[in-house]
């Protein structure tokens, strides 16, 4: 698990690999400068590993 701040370059890199960067819980698409939590180091060909920080912590506490 890692909290990251997305940049324009990181968003375009994920999109080049076919990964849409949006929250797994609420579906909000992240923009450049947003903070998110990435749960796996390698996201390609797997389920969406991105969460909003507030959704990640509330999902895992309960």
HULINBEL-V417822 format. One record per residue. N is the residue number from 0. RES is the residue in one letter. SS is DSSP state (hx for helix, st for strand, lp for the rest). PHI is phi in whole degrees, -180 to 180 (none if undefined). PSI is psi in whole degrees, 0 to 359 (* if undefined). Layout:
# HULINBEL-V417822
n=N res=RES ss=SS phi=PHI psi=PSI
n=N res=RES ss=SS phi=PHI psi=PSI
This chain:
# HULINBEL-V417822
n=0 res=X ss=lp phi=none psi=139
n=1 res=X ss=st phi=-151 psi=133
n=2 res=X ss=st phi=-91 psi=126
n=3 res=X ss=st phi=-128 psi=156
n=4 res=X ss=st phi=-107 psi=122
n=5 res=X ss=lp phi=-79 psi=141
n=6 res=X ss=lp phi=-115 psi=169
n=7 res=X ss=hx phi=-59 psi=320
n=8 res=X ss=hx phi=-67 psi=317
n=9 res=X ss=hx phi=-67 psi=322
n=10 res=X ss=hx phi=-63 psi=317
n=11 res=X ss=hx phi=-69 psi=328
n=12 res=X ss=hx phi=-65 psi=314
n=13 res=X ss=hx phi=-61 psi=318
n=14 res=X ss=hx phi=-66 psi=326
n=15 res=X ss=hx phi=-63 psi=330
n=16 res=X ss=lp phi=-90 psi=5
n=17 res=X ss=lp phi=82 psi=20
n=18 res=X ss=lp phi=-106 psi=119
n=19 res=X ss=lp phi=-89 psi=123
n=20 res=X ss=lp phi=-87 psi=98
n=21 res=X ss=st phi=-148 psi=160
n=22 res=X ss=lp phi=-66 psi=135
n=23 res=X ss=lp phi=-70 psi=334
n=24 res=X ss=lp phi=-90 psi=305
n=25 res=X ss=lp phi=-99 psi=344
n=26 res=X ss=lp phi=83 psi=8
n=27 res=X ss=lp phi=-69 psi=130
n=28 res=X ss=st phi=-79 psi=133
n=29 res=X ss=lp phi=-83 psi=148
n=30 res=X ss=lp phi=-114 psi=171
n=31 res=X ss=lp phi=-61 psi=132
n=32 res=X ss=lp phi=96 psi=350
n=33 res=X ss=lp phi=-77 psi=149
n=34 res=X ss=st phi=-97 psi=139
n=35 res=X ss=st phi=-148 psi=167
n=36 res=X ss=st phi=-110 psi=127
n=37 res=X ss=st phi=-108 psi=124
n=38 res=X ss=lp phi=-90 psi=341
n=39 res=X ss=lp phi=-129 psi=145
n=40 res=X ss=lp phi=-67 psi=325
n=41 res=X ss=lp phi=-116 psi=119
n=42 res=X ss=lp phi=-100 psi=347
n=43 res=X ss=lp phi=-64 psi=136
n=44 res=X ss=lp phi=62 psi=27
n=45 res=X ss=lp phi=-131 psi=179
n=46 res=X ss=lp phi=-66 psi=158
n=47 res=X ss=lp phi=-57 psi=120
n=48 res=X ss=lp phi=-96 psi=9
n=49 res=X ss=st phi=-101 psi=142
n=50 res=X ss=st phi=-137 psi=150
n=51 res=X ss=lp phi=-68 psi=144
n=52 res=X ss=hx phi=-56 psi=318
n=53 res=X ss=hx phi=-69 psi=326
n=54 res=X ss=hx phi=-75 psi=323
n=55 res=X ss=hx phi=-63 psi=312
n=56 res=X ss=hx phi=-71 psi=326
n=57 res=X ss=hx phi=-73 psi=326
n=58 res=X ss=hx phi=-67 psi=322
n=59 res=X ss=hx phi=-89 psi=346
n=60 res=X ss=hx phi=-82 psi=320
n=61 res=X ss=lp phi=-80 psi=*
